[in-house]
Amino acid sequence: MMPVDALVVEGAADEFLLGEDWMLQNGVKIDFTSCEMKWYDGGDKKVVPFSCTTTDEEAERTVQVRLVRKQRVQTQTCRQVELAGAAPEGTVGLFMPASGAEPHLMLAPTLTTVHDGKVVVPIMNLVGRTSKLPSREKLGTWTPTNEDMTIMEVTGEFDQARVKQWLETQLHDENAPLSNEGDLKLGTMEQEDKELLLRLLRHYPKLLEPRDGCPPQTTLGVSHEIHTGSEPPIKVRPHRHSHSEQAIIDEQTDKMLVDGVIEEANGAWGFPVVLVRKKDGSVRFCIDYRLLNAIAKKDVYPLPRIDDTLDNLHGAKRFTSLDLHAGYWQVPVAEKDRDKTGFITRKGLFRFVRMPFGLANAPGTFQRMMDAVLRGLTWQSCLVYLDDVIIFSRGSAAQHVVQLAAVLERLAGAGLSLKASKCSFASEKLNYLGHELDGAGVRPMSSLVESAKNFPTPTDVRVGLRRKGGPDD
């Protein structure tokens, strides 16, 4: 144990620095040949190894970067934070978040430039509370780019040969084919581009391979909250159902229990089950949450305007459509609010562990999460409308694969799962939000305008006026 007089400063890149005065007082010798620091303490020889580099290597070494000052990151927000590191002024480098650093926050690899000994990176808080970070918290490393590195923008113009070369260095041939690879919907392209696309998809088996039951919940720490203030609990009598409908309710309830979507409850809230008949004749299991929605504080987070979304796709030549597997069920309900999702069947009272359909604020919660996951890519190379994600490109198939790779990496990093059977990859034509997309433009799906196209020609003036909204006589 050796006493040291130290100066406490804000924003230092390292936890502790020992100066020359201390080394002279204690006879410390620095041996750059063996990369060791040596001194004697009470007759005992002390040896501490260190990493030493040449002057040329110093400019390219990886450094730790820490928060310059303490930060408060509000819930569901993204902000820029300054990190300090021992790097030359004006140097361009890549920030890489530390493994396991602040698991409740989202940090992304960021290309940034050193200014006044600091770099700026974005940090996102997706949990339902404000996060506090102490000063000098280590968040990752920063590595200068080499002169022979080429920086490629996801949304920029590409040299096709260079893009393919980059992809080949990032994707490995040893990845096994996906179990459902033969069922994937792939667009028409050159065989070389198709092989590149398959190599990319094989890189994400957890994201794409089919699974039974409910998908795992997101790793982002996001949860759906239901704010009802001081309103008393609500209990609504269950509706009367036929024997066949009761069998469907029992079957759906048992399946959701096994999958971990719901759990048994003993709370004071209870709402009735409603079975909704779909166009194909099957039945959708729903809960009548109208009274709950009437008292819940509204979340006005917007969904994208469909017309703005479609306008952004003009000129695109290739499309990938991704559909999340039971998207809502990948978001948990906050523990404190689960009783409010209670529903009643003849088998008892249950509550949702995962976010159900029918809650007024569920779309806002889900859209906010997806916007945060894909922030920086949306409106540039992809669009997201709830659990539907579309990647579009106006260049080569290789460029499209790069853009798809960026989206898949974000989704995988968020612990989300896709339903591959509903996805379409690198297609030249696509149906999206009731419209047909291709290189020629965007137009309504032909099946939706068929009745208008086949409208019979009026046979007399009276019929013509009536069909135009005129008087009947």
N, C-alpha and C positions, 0 to 999 in steps of 0.2 A: 504494500500500500504506500503510495507516494503522493504527498499533498501537492496541488497545483493551483496557482492563482489563475483564474479564468475570467474572461469577459463574455457576458451573455449578450448575444446579438440576435436580431430578427432576420430570417430569410437566408441563413447560412445553408450551403448545399450539403455539408457533412455534419455529423453529430458532434464531433470534437476535433479540434486542431491543436497540435503541439508545436510551439514556436522554437526558434533557434536558441532563445534565452534558456528555456527549460533544458534543451539538449546539451548546451554548454555547461550548465550548472551540474548536470548529472552524468557528464562524460559519455553521452550517447554517441555511438558511431553508426553511420549509415554505410552499408556495404552494397554498392550497386552491382557488384559481380555476382554475389549470392542472393541479392535482393532480400537482405535481412537488416534489421535494426538491433544493435547489441549494446548492452550496458550492464553494470554490476549493481546489485541492490543488496547491501549488507553482506557482501562476500559471495552472493549467489549470482551466477551469470544468467542474464535474461536475454533471450533471443525471440524477436517477433518478425515473422516473414511478412513481406508486403509485395504488391504487384508493381513492377517497375517497367517502364517502356522507354523507347528512344524518343527523341524530340519529334521525329517524323510521325511516329505512331501516336504521339500524345494528342494530335489534332483529330484522330479518328477513333479514340477510345470511347467506350460506352461509360456513361456516368449515371449515377443515381440522381433523381430529381425529386424535390420535396416542395410542399406547399410553402409559399412565401409568408403567408399570414393565415390565421384561422378563418374558416369559411362556414357560412350557413347556407345550405342549399334547400330552398323551399320544396315542398312536396309537388310532384308532377311538373318539374321545371328543368330546364337546361341552362347552364351558365358557364361562362369562361372563367378559368382560374389560372393564376400565375404560379409556375413552378421554377425553383432555383436550381441551377446546376453549373458545374465548372466547365463551361464550354466557350469557345472563342466567339466574339461578337460577330453577328451577321451570318453565322454558319447555319445551313439548312440541315435538319436531321429528323429522325423518326422517333416519336415517343411511343413506347410500348408499355401498357399498364402492367403492374406487377401481378403475378398470379395470386389470387385470393385477396387482393387489395380492395378494401371497402366493398364487400359482397352486395350490400344493399344499394350501391350506386353503379352506374354504367359508365365505364371509360372506354374509349375506342382508340386504336392506333391512329396517330395524328402526325402528319407532316407539318413541321413548324420551324420557325426561324428564331435564333437567339437574339434577344435585344436587351441590353443592360444586364446580362447574366441571367435572363429569365426567358422561359418559353410559355406560351399560352395554349391550353388545351380545353376542350369542352368536357363537362361532367354532367350527367343526368341523374336526377333523383326520381325513381318511379314508385317509391313506397308511399304509404299514406301518412307520412309524418315528415317534419323538417329534420334534415340530417346535419350534424355539426362535425366539422373536421378540425382537429387541432393544428396549430402552426407547426411547420416542419414535418408534417406527416409524409412518409415516403409513399409515393403513388406509382412509381415505375422507373424506367430507364430511358435515356435519350442517346441515340447513336447517330453521329454525323453520316450523311450520305457520301458515298465515294464518287470520284470523278467519272468512273465508268458506269455509274447507275443512270438509268433512264426513268424519269418520273412520268407515269401514264395516268391521265385523268379518265375516270370511268365514263364521263359524258363527252369527252373530247374526240377529235379525229385520230384514227389509229393507222399505223403502219401494220398491215395484216400479218406479215411475216414476223414482226417483232412481238405482236400480241400472242401469236401461237407459240413462239419461243418462250415467252413468259409463262404461259399456261403449262407448258410441258415441264418447266422447272418446278412449278408449284404442285402439280398433281402427280401421283405415283401410280405406276402400273400394278403394284402388288395389291391394290384394293380389290377385294372379291366382287364379282357381279352382284347386284341387288337381287333378292329373292323374287321380286316382282318386276324385274327389268323387262321381261317380255311383254308386260302389259302397259308399259309407259307409252304415252302418246308423244311421239317425236315428229317434228316438222320435216319437210323435204329439204335436204342440204347435201353438200359434197360428203363423201364417205369419211374423209379426213376430219371435217368439222363434226360429223356425227360421233366419231370415236372420241374426239375431244370433249364433246358434251357428255357422253357416257362416263368418261373418266371423272368429270366434275361431279356428276350425280352419285357415283360410287363413293365419292369422298364424304358423303353425308348419309350413311345408312340409317342412323337414328332419326333423321329428319324425314326420310322418305319410305322406309320399309313399313309394310302394314302391321298393325297391332290389333289385338282383340281388346274389346272394352274401351274404357275411358283413357285418353292420352294423359301423360304426366302433366302436372301443372307447370307453368312458366317458372323459371329460376330467377325472375326479376324482382321478386318480393312485392309485386303488385297484388292488391286485393280490392274487391268491390265492397264499398261501404254504403249503408243505408241510414241516412240521417232523418230521424223522425221527431227530433226535439223532445218536448214534454208530452207528446200525444200518448194516450193510453194504448195498450195492446188491443188488437182487433182479432176477433174470432168470428168466422162465418160458417154457418151450417153447410155440410157437404151436400152437393146436388144428388138427386136420385139418378141411378144408372141402371140399365138393363143388365141381365146376367152376362151377356157377351161382353158388354163394356166393362163390367166389374172384372172379368177375367183379363182383359187387356190392361186395366189399371194395376191389378195384382202382378201381372207379368212384368210390366215396365218398372214398377216399384222394386220388385225383387232384383231385377237386373241392375238398376242404379245403386242398390245397396251393395251388391257384390262388387261393382266397379268403383265404389268409393265416391260416387257423385252425391249421394245423400246419406244421412245417418238418422237413427232414431232420435226423437226429441222429447223433451218434457217442458217446453216453454209455454208462454201464454198467447202466442200468435198461431192462428190457423186459418188457411184459405182452402177453397174447394178446388177439386180437379176438374178440368174441362177437356174433353176429347174433341179434336178438330179434324174433320175429314179432309184429306188432301185430294188433289186432282186425280192422282193415280189410284184412289180408292183406299189407300192406307190411312192410318189414324195417327195424329200427332198428340202426344201427351203434354198438356199445358196446365198451368195453375192460374186461376183468376185472381190477379194481384191488383185489381182496379182500386180497391179501397186503400191498399197500402200505397200505391202510387199517388193517390190523392193527397196524402199527408206527408209524403217524403219530400225533402228539400231537393229542388231540381238542379241537375248538373246540365248546363247549357253548352257543353263542349260540342262543337259542330261536326256534322258529317260532311264530307266533300260534296259540292254541288255536282250532280251527274253531268250537266252540260259543260262545266269547266273541265271535268275529267275527260270527256270525249273530245273537247277542243284541243286538249294537250296531246292527243294521239294522232292528229293530222300529220301526214308525212311519214309515219312509222312504217317500216317494211317487215319487221319480224316481232313476234309477240310470244311471251310465256305467261301462262295463267296459273297461279298457285292458289290452292284452296286449303285452309287450315282444317285439320281433323277435329271436329267438335270444338270449334274455336272458343266459344263461351266457356266450355267446361275446362279449358286450360287456365282459366283465371279463378282463383279461390274467392270465396266470400269471407270477409273479415270475421274472425271468431266472435267478436262482440255483437255482430248483426245477424248471425245465422238463424237465431230463433225467429227473426222477422220473416224468414222465407218459409216458415212452417206450412205444411199442407196436410190435409186429413183424408184418409182412406178408411175402408172397413177394417184394415189391418192395424190402424193406429195413427200416431202423429209422427211426421218426419220433417226434416229440415235439410236444406241444400248446403253441401260443403263446397261445391263448385257453382259458379255463377249461372243461374237459370235464365231461360227466355222469359219475357213478360215483365221484367222490372224496368221501370221508366228510364233509369239512368244506366242500364247495362250497355246500350250502344255507345254512350259517351265514354264509359270506362274502357271499353274494348278499343274504340277508335283512338283514344288518347295513348293507350299502350302501343298500338301498332305504329302510330305516327312517331312516337319516341324511338321505337326499335329501328325504324327506317329513316330517321331524320338525316337530312343531307342527301338522300337518294330520291325521296319523293319529289315528283314534278320535274325531275331531271332525267332519271332512267327508270323509275317505277311509279306506280300509283297504287293506293290502297283504299279500299272501301270496305270497312269492317273486316271480315275474314277473307276477302278476295283481294289478291295482290296481282298486279299485272306488270311485267317488265317489258319495255318496248325499246326498240333501237331503229335508227335510220341508216345504219352502216352495214358492215359485213356480219356474217354468222359468227365469226370469231369475236367481234366486238360484243355481240349479244351474249356470248358465253361469259365474257368478262363481267358484263353487267349483272348477269344471273348469279355469278359467283359472289359478287358483293352482297346481293340480297340473301342468298342462302347462308352466307357466313353470319349475317346479322340475325337471321331467324334461329340458326343453330346456337348462337351465343346467348339467345334469350330463352333457350330450352323449349322452343315451340315445336310442334309436330304438324306435318302436312298429310293430307289424304291424297296419295299419289294417283289413285284411280280417277280423281277429279281434276288433276293437273294436266296441262298441255305445255310442251316445251319447244321453244324456237319454231313456232308455226308461222306460216305466211298469212294465214287467215285465222280469225278467232271470233267467237261470239262472247260479248262482254256487256253486262248491264243492259240487255235487251237490244244490242246493236251488233252489226257485223263489221269487223275491222279487217282491213287489208291495205296493201300499198296504194290502192286507188282512193281510199278515204274511209269515212265512217257513215253508216246508214242504218236505219231501223232493220231489225231482223225480218226477213220476208214472211215468216209465219205470223208475225204480229200485224202485218198490213195486208194479209191475204184477203180478209173480208172487205176491206176498202177497195182493193184492186178488182175484186169480183162483184162489186156492187152492181145490181141490175140497172139497165138503162130505163128511165121513166117512160111509160107508154103514153101519157097524156099530161097536160099542163097541171091539172089538179094534183096528181101524184108527185110531179116534180116540185111544186110549191111545198107540199107537205114534207117532203124529204129534205128540203132546204130550211125547214123550220117555219114555213109560212102558215097562213090560216088553213084550216081543213075545209072550209067552204067559202 
